[in-house]
Amino acid sequence: MDALFFDTLSWLGLAICIGAFFIKDIFMLRLATLVGCTLMGVYYTHIDVAQGMVSNVILVLINAFYLLKRSAEENEVEQTLEDARTST
């Protein structure tokens, strides 16, 4: 692929990661960081920088874990509310 494509991915990922510092909603913050780090991880894989790949994979995994955990907790709360409504 073209070098310009990967450079664009890198700059876009960096902009998203920096922009995440201005996000107050924790879900959107984690989602933006997940996307930004994924884009930068693709770039670091392309230019073969091991430290960049490892750090971005770790950040992606951390953010994915907390997004999935939050989703599971929200489903649990919704189920509890639904059970409470049907039992009355």
NORZIPE-V273768 format. One record per backbone hydrogen bond with DSSP energy under -0.5 kcal/mol. CO is the residue of the C=O (numbers start at 1). NH is the residue of the N-H. Records with the same first field share a line. If there is no record, write none. Layout:
CO = NH ; NH
This chain:
2 = 6
3 = 7
4 = 8
5 = 9
6 = 10
7 = 11
8 = 12
9 = 13
10 = 14
11 = 15
12 = 16
13 = 17
14 = 18
15 = 19
16 = 20
18 = 21
19 = 22
20 = 23
25 = 29
26 = 30
27 = 31
28 = 32
29 = 33
30 = 34
31 = 35
32 = 36
33 = 37
34 = 38
35 = 39
36 = 40
37 = 41
38 = 42
39 = 43
40 = 44
41 = 45
42 = 46
43 = 47
44 = 48 ; 49
45 = 48
48 = 50
49 = 53
50 = 54
51 = 55
52 = 56
53 = 57
54 = 58
55 = 59
56 = 60
57 = 61
58 = 62
59 = 63
60 = 64
61 = 65
62 = 66
63 = 67
64 = 68
65 = 69
66 = 70
67 = 71
68 = 72
69 = 73
70 = 74
71 = 75
72 = 76
73 = 77
74 = 78
75 = 79
76 = 80
77 = 81
78 = 82
79 = 83
80 = 84
81 = 85
82 = 86
83 = 87
84 = 88
85 = 88
